[in-house]
Amino acid sequence: MPKVVAAHKGPKPKLGQHFLASDSAAQRIVEALGDTSAATVLEIGPGRGVLTSLLAQRTQRLIAIELDRVLAAQLRMEFGMRQNVEIIEGDVLKIELDTVFGPKPGSLRPGLSYQPEPARVIGNLPYYITSDILLRLLEYHRYFSTIVVMLQKEVADRLAASPGSRDYGLFTATTQLYARVEKLFTLPPSAFNPPPKVHSSVIRLTIQPRLEALRVPEAEFISFLKLCFGQKRKTLWNNLKTGYDQGALKAALAKTGVKPTVRAEALPLERTAALFRALQDGNS
Ligand code: SAM
């Protein structure tokens, strides 16, 4: 008789499965979202449900997206009876956020604008796609007010960095264009099962887009940031000269008092935006 091999039921490292094993840390993470009794919360990667079970008791509506089919089925069994919890089996990078959070067909009467309460987001993120997830949430920031996530400590340090520090880069600037970043606390590998190789930190992003205050158009300014940070070791001048006429660049740098020899990471967003505007004015 052929031997029946039992399916492997352990964590899948490829999916970043390191389950939080500390109840007190789970409590702190959930509390960092504030009072959610009247809120919709999106949970990314609920796993075995350590945050989900706390959130289910204190959230008006909880939508949890889990990629692992077995875990999603287990979560459905556990939370199926709860009217306020919806488990979606899927990839958070692919799910149509407009469908989940946008206006529903027929919900708009002529003359009415659609402005639901923005949702909050929580998750101990799968680290292999941390930046993709965050950039996607920022792209859809109109649907969200607060984002509390656990990520690799080094990434948290980068996101919370100030201009001029070693950790400040394109990812920092883009994130801080949309949100205030607070680093809340750090956990050792032993707080997870199985333990990851790295320390983990919890951060809170409070969505506060700065585009209007900086007087810059979104898509163009993001492209400009990408150019400024194009090559990390290069000066602002060397990165920008690949996209601008040198005379216009010289004039804009002089007008804004930015030295051509600085690197992009030294500039606060206000000054990068001023340089962008000066270059736009020079072009018009
Ligand atoms: N929240 C749980 C906890 O704290 O114990 C699990 C966190 S674990 C670090 C990350 C979870 O994200 C895993 O359950 C994994 O299966 C899930 N995951 C991985 N990739 C995903 C994706 N693309 N979309 C949704 N969930 C994903």
Residues whose N, C-alpha, C, O or C-beta is under 5 A from the ligand:
A	BS01	SAM	L15 G16 Q17 H18 F19 L20 I44 G45 P46 G47 R48 V50 I65 E66 L67 D68 G90 D91 V92 L93 N124 L125 P126
